[in-house]
Amino acid sequence: MNAQSKISADTHQIASAHIPLAEFRRAARLMAQVVPRWNVIPVLGYVRVTIGHGRVSLCATDLDIELTVNIDADVAFEGEAAVMIRAATLASFAAAARSVVKISVHAPAVEDTPSMILMDGGDMVVRQRALIPAGDFPQFSASTVKTATWTQTPDELRRMIHLCRHCISAEETRYYLNGIYLHARPDGSTLRAVATDGHRLAVVDTDTQIGAIPGQTLSAIIPKQLVDLLKQVTRPGDNAPLRVTMWERHVHIHGLDIEVSAKLIDGRYPEYSRVIPAASDAICCTISGAELTRLQRAAAGADYDAHIARLDASKGMICIGNQDGGIEMPIGIKCKDGMAPPVFGFNLRYLAEQGRVTPTFTVKGASPRDPFIIHGDDPDAMFVLMPARV
């Protein structure tokens, strides 16, 4: 039997499930986030679909991350049946379906021939053979040493990701910075998240209590791909708790309808506390993210260097460009008594990205050459930004 063989109509249904369309589309979309676009292992382009026990489970992996989405469904099957469906087929069918989706598995009358999979979208039916056995789906390589566990709400997880994501490094030579570092707060047992790219730093504290394992210390770097996936699998306002179990080399997250296992970044995170300056309000200014976005848009078509935002305390202006051309906007800058009005600068893109995370933020520093501390509305989040040469 090959891909061009004729499909026999002499089959009988062994399992079927009716799935709400919105849930099916969400699951197909999430599967597409995990399935690698380019791979040399054909099975990685497939999703394992399991029908049974009142639900349908879809599972995809790229060997670094494994995601399972569980959907409550009307299942006509007492046992459990698993089949492999191409991720591309799921995605295209989910986009075309117009009503409740029915997935059914039909066993052939002739032995040693593949089962048939039918996906019914109301007025459209997609049929394909189960050419790859479900048993060929790769098993996730899990570690055995547990380091910590905790329970966290999806909103709290989304808060951590939202406040840290823009500080994650994209430089692959320092791969250990390509994620969010999780560890216990130094003065307690609550969870802290840290991200840095060497130019800016985010430190976010939470009220989440860590269930420490005797003899183990939480020190984990969550890769950027998993960070982006978690932002999509969690729903805003969902209060169903997530159970997080941290192992030596991987993390397992289990929620109401999702289950994620992923490898951690194997590396040592730098001592980030060394770059956090002592608190100082010698120089202080409050910046609006909306105004920064306007400034960035105005500078987008400039024919001069528009990468650095220069803050001039004597003029009370934030400036882009040089004597040959530029843009200026008013800004209030306060300095300590007796201090000469400083001129200092920051990377404009860094400022604009910070403004999208914290719509209004305060920048404080000791001098134009020292790192500046940034605070937004969240009292448990602190950011550090290195100044640029002006």
Secondary structure, DSSP 8 states (H G I E B T S, - for coil): --TTS---S-EEEEEEEEE-HHHHHHHHHHHHHHS-SS-S-GGGGEEEEEEETTEEEEEEE-SSEEEEEEEE-EE--SSEEEEEEEHHHHHHHHHH--S-EEEEEEEESSTTS--EEEEE-SS-EEEEE--S-GGGS--------EEEEEEE-HHHHHHHHHHHGGG----GGGGGGSEEEEEE-TTSSEEEEEEE-SSEEEEEEEEEE-EE-TT---EEEEEHHHHHHHHHHS-TT--S-EEEEEESSEEEEE-SSEEEEEE---S----GGGG------SEEEEEEHHHHHHHHHHHTT-SS--SEEEEETTTTEEEEEETTEEEEEE--EEE-TT----EEEEEHHHHHHHHHHSSEEEEEESSTTS-EEEE-S-TTEEEEE--B--
